[in-house]
Amino acid sequence: MSNKASHPSPFQRNIYRKMYYIRVAFAIVAGIIAGILKLEEMLGLLIGVLIFIITYLLFRYGIKDIYMNVKDVRKFYMTGIFSYFLIWYVIWVIVFNIIWMR
């Protein structure tokens, strides 16, 4: 038996891939912003979380193609979340140390 619901179509995979890469790009931007502004501790974390929420709003209200074609609501929220926060944190630390730790 084949369960087609568990295997997304190539079109679905492209939607998830697009969401992933957009979130990675926003993670890089968020890390650079947090590092340049010399944000520390909770304020830096707040910026990272807010920009992640902005990606959600962008997918939900800005890019209608993504929201209307995602079948699994959990994947809509979770696609790229780990990569986003890992990349954001690494970029934040690197930029912060390059600019402010002299």
ChimeraX attribute file (.defattr): number of C-alpha atoms within 10 A of each C-alpha:
attribute: neighborCount
match mode: 1-to-1
recipient: residues
	/A:1	3
	/A:2	6
	/A:3	6
	/A:4	8
	/A:5	9
	/A:6	8
	/A:7	10
	/A:8	14
	/A:9	11
	/A:10	9
	/A:11	11
	/A:12	16
	/A:13	13
	/A:14	13
	/A:15	17
	/A:16	20
	/A:17	14
	/A:18	14
	/A:19	21
	/A:20	18
	/A:21	15
	/A:22	16
	/A:23	25
	/A:24	22
	/A:25	13
	/A:26	20
	/A:27	28
	/A:28	19
	/A:29	18
	/A:30	27
	/A:31	29
	/A:32	21
	/A:33	20
	/A:34	25
	/A:35	24
	/A:36	16
	/A:37	14
	/A:38	16
	/A:39	16
	/A:40	14
	/A:41	7
	/A:42	9
	/A:43	12
	/A:44	20
	/A:45	19
	/A:46	14
	/A:47	17
	/A:48	24
	/A:49	17
	/A:50	13
	/A:51	19
	/A:52	21
	/A:53	13
	/A:54	14
	/A:55	19
	/A:56	18
	/A:57	12
	/A:58	15
	/A:59	19
	/A:60	15
	/A:61	12
	/A:62	12
	/A:63	11
	/A:64	11
	/A:65	12
	/A:66	20
	/A:67	17
	/A:68	10
	/A:69	13
	/A:70	17
	/A:71	13
	/A:72	12
	/A:73	9
	/A:74	9
	/A:75	13
	/A:76	19
	/A:77	14
	/A:78	12
	/A:79	17
	/A:80	19
	/A:81	15
	/A:82	11
	/A:83	15
	/A:84	25
	/A:85	21
	/A:86	15
	/A:87	20
	/A:88	29
	/A:89	21
	/A:90	15
	/A:91	21
	/A:92	27
	/A:93	16
	/A:94	13
	/A:95	19
	/A:96	21
	/A:97	14
	/A:98	11
	/A:99	12
	/A:100	11
	/A:101	7
	/A:102	5
